[in-house]
Amino acid sequence: MRLVIVAGPPATGKTSVMLHTLRHILTDKIRVAVCKIDCLETSDHSTYRRLSLPVMVGLSDYICPDHFYVSNLEEIFAWGEKQQAEILVVETAGLCHRCAPGIKGCLSICVVDNLSGIDTPKKVGPVLTTADVVVVTKGDIVSQAEREVFRRRIEMVNPAAHVLEINGLTGQGALRLKKVVLASPSIEGVEGRELRYPMPSAVCSYCNGETVIGSRYQMGNVKKIVYREVSND
């Protein structure tokens, strides 16, 4: 089974991109299953079901969605096998820009949009810099010059990635992503495989439910700010 990981900042069009891509894939009679990982609520599963696909939903609630995703990946993979899927798409809601849900040996797709600002590629972090494919959306709203600058910024932080432009409304460009997905390797399972980048440490008093502010209420993995003078130059 091919395992495809789709991540990126919120509202960039991850679901729309994959819907258009999967429509192309389904024309080849390939069996596909989808797992959507989100935080508190999602309606994306109903959107995927319009393609008559088996869909699994995981809500992380009080846990980082990407930590939740990794902790449940074996069960998700087993569910995909039970659906007899040839391709399992896992769309995860990365929020902190520090997590990188990509797995070595599996296709990793990062979706970003042209409206987020030209500095976004270097801010997003490992989810983009470790991706095999970077999909750029909303290019129809900005100028050609802005698209070229944004693409160049992506290439600067991840020169090895395929950079594809896809229109989330019309699906233009999704056929190229289909070809990349079908060229990705199949795997027997996920146990023992490695993440492309370590998850951030996330065990402190606030992770465990503390709500009171103050150093004496802090324990565990706590990082304090380093004060620096900021130049006016």
C-alpha positions, 0 to 999 in steps of 0.5 A: 500500500502506498502511504501519502502524508499531506500536511501544511498550514490551516486553510491552504486548500489541502483537502481541495487539492487532494479531492481533485487529485483523487478524482484523477486517480479513481479513473484508473480504478485504484482503491483509495482510503483517506484518514483525516486528522484534525483538532476539535472538529472537521467536516472534510470527511463528508467532502471525501465521501462524495467520491465514495471513499472509505474515510476515517476521522481522528480528532486529537482534542487536547493533544497536538494533532501531529503527535496524535497522528504518529501515536495512531499511525499503526492503527490507521495503516491497519485500517487502510489494509482492511479497506483493501486500499492501494493508496492510503492518504493521511491528511493531518492538520499541522498547526505549530509549523515545527512538526514534520509528519513525513515518514522516510520512504513514504510520499510527503506533500506540503500544501502552502498558498500564495496569500500567506506572504513571501516569508512563509516558506522559511517560517513553516519549517520542517513540514516544508523543508522535508517534503517531497512535493510542495503544492502551491495554491491560490496562484490565480489571486496574485500576479505572475511576479508574486508567484515566481518570487514565492516559488523561488523562496520555496526552492531556497529552503527545499531545493530537492522538492517538486514544486507544483501549482494547483488551483483548488477551485478548478483542479488545474495542475492536479494531474501532475500530482496524480503522477507523482502519487502513482510513482511513489513506493509501496510499503509493507507497514509503518512499524520501525519506520522513522519520521523525517524530523523529530517532533517538538518536546511537549511535556510541561505543566500546561500540557498536563492541564495547568492554567495558572501563569507563573514560574512556580507553576511551571514544570517539565520541559520549559524553555525561557526566552533569551533577551536580545537587543534589537537593532534599528537597522 
